[in-house]
Amino acid sequence: MILANNLLRQYSLYAEEYEAKALEVLRSGWYILGKEVQAFEKEWAKYIGTEHCVGLASGLDALWISFRVLGIGAGDEVVVCSNAYIACVMGITINGATPVFVEPDQYDNIDADKIEAAITPKTKAILAVHLYGQACDMTKIMDIAKKHNLKVVEDCAQSHGNKWQGQKVGTFGDVGCFSFYPTKGCGAFGDAGCVTTNNAELANKFRTFRNYGSDKKYHNKVVGSNSRLDELQAGLLRVKLQYLDDMNAERCKIANYYLQNLNSKYIKLPEIRPGADSSWHQFVVHCSIRDELQKYLQEKEIGTMIHYPIPPHLSEAYEYLGYKKGDFPIAEKYSNEVLSLPMYNGMTQEEQRQVVDAINSFEG
Ligand SMILES: *Cc1c(COP(=O)(O)O)cnc(C)c1O
């Protein structure tokens, strides 16, 4: 059986180092907001290329706390792609703000040429989701934001270390939001997240907010949350960060093998936007008979996943927004077509060959 994702493989690659770090933290007697978190924040900021990084408990926290500290809530609108992950939209709506959906282009990311038509006097921000490991067109998005005086929040949960025109994502907007959920590029071994920013005042707001709104023990400035990155995850992330570029390069190699060898007329291969590179968080093909292809691969013991089967505007959670089927036809079409092929660090050449052979012999 070839799994869609096999987390044991990436752990095994550097198992001894993870285990040594875990023991070191366990034996330190200090488990929350200590030297590992401090060191990781410095190292992640340096890696991404921002002045500041603040460790948080998850990617969703990074998103909703970003909108909170930017002062975006009830009565405000935030532009987001219609094929986003549900957490992106929750990051907006937890604060009472309203998502305004814009359809994706052929690169599976927001179609920047359609953003201006979605802007109203209530629009306060654009949430640029770098889906599947590929950057949005940040040149166009930043130009639009500047012209209309909007904040830009980048959701880099699936894009750890990939770039737009040579500059890493998470450095363009007011805030970059990262999830270190175990399946993400620099995945932790539990829940974790962070934000990156060049704005010192914002960074301080994040630091205060994540710790009950406290900047000094028992002095609480605002009603905050508990969203602290813990020492164990921070320590393990520091180990993985040393290998992140290698891990991204390995997935790139697997993607190139797929791109060069998949030749089924039933699938459309992923396209990379000129100016972007991809960290290949997912290798997503489009197939008009996706469910048949997925069933066929399952019978051949090849696991696949669908990112995502229900677009946010049709999710039960967002019934209150009042959308119906047909409102965002591109996102709806994509939700019926997309299929994520097996892609993980430590995937063998034999496994890659089996996936290619199975898909190329699919008869529809
Ligand atoms: C994973 C993910 C999130 C949420 O991250 P968590 O750490 O699971 O809360 C948000 N946005 C995108 C695009 C993601 O892939």
The ligand as a MOL file (V3000), in Angstrom:
LIG
                    3D

  0  0  0     0  0            999 V3000
M  V30 BEGIN CTAB
M  V30 COUNTS 15 15 0 0 0
M  V30 BEGIN ATOM
M  V30 1 C -3.2660 23.6410 7.7370 0
M  V30 2 C -3.8100 24.9200 7.2620 0
M  V30 3 C -4.3530 25.8660 8.1320 0
M  V30 4 C -4.6330 25.6020 9.5780 0
M  V30 5 O -3.5260 25.2240 10.3140 0
M  V30 6 P -3.7150 24.4500 11.7150 0
M  V30 7 O -2.3450 24.4430 12.2850 0
M  V30 8 O -4.2370 23.0900 11.3950 0
M  V30 9 O -4.6820 25.2280 12.5410 0
M  V30 10 C -4.7340 27.0900 7.6120 0
M  V30 11 N -4.6120 27.3510 6.3020 0
M  V30 12 C -4.1280 26.4600 5.4200 0
M  V30 13 C -3.9910 26.8370 3.9950 0
M  V30 14 C -3.7250 25.2050 5.8690 0
M  V30 15 O -3.2510 24.3160 4.9860 0
M  V30 END ATOM
M  V30 BEGIN BOND
M  V30 1 1 1 2
M  V30 2 1 2 3
M  V30 3 2 2 14
M  V30 4 1 3 4
M  V30 5 2 3 10
M  V30 6 1 4 5
M  V30 7 1 5 6
M  V30 8 2 6 7
M  V30 9 1 6 8
M  V30 10 1 6 9
M  V30 11 1 10 11
M  V30 12 2 11 12
M  V30 13 1 12 13
M  V30 14 1 12 14
M  V30 15 1 14 15
M  V30 END BOND
M  V30 END CTAB
M  END
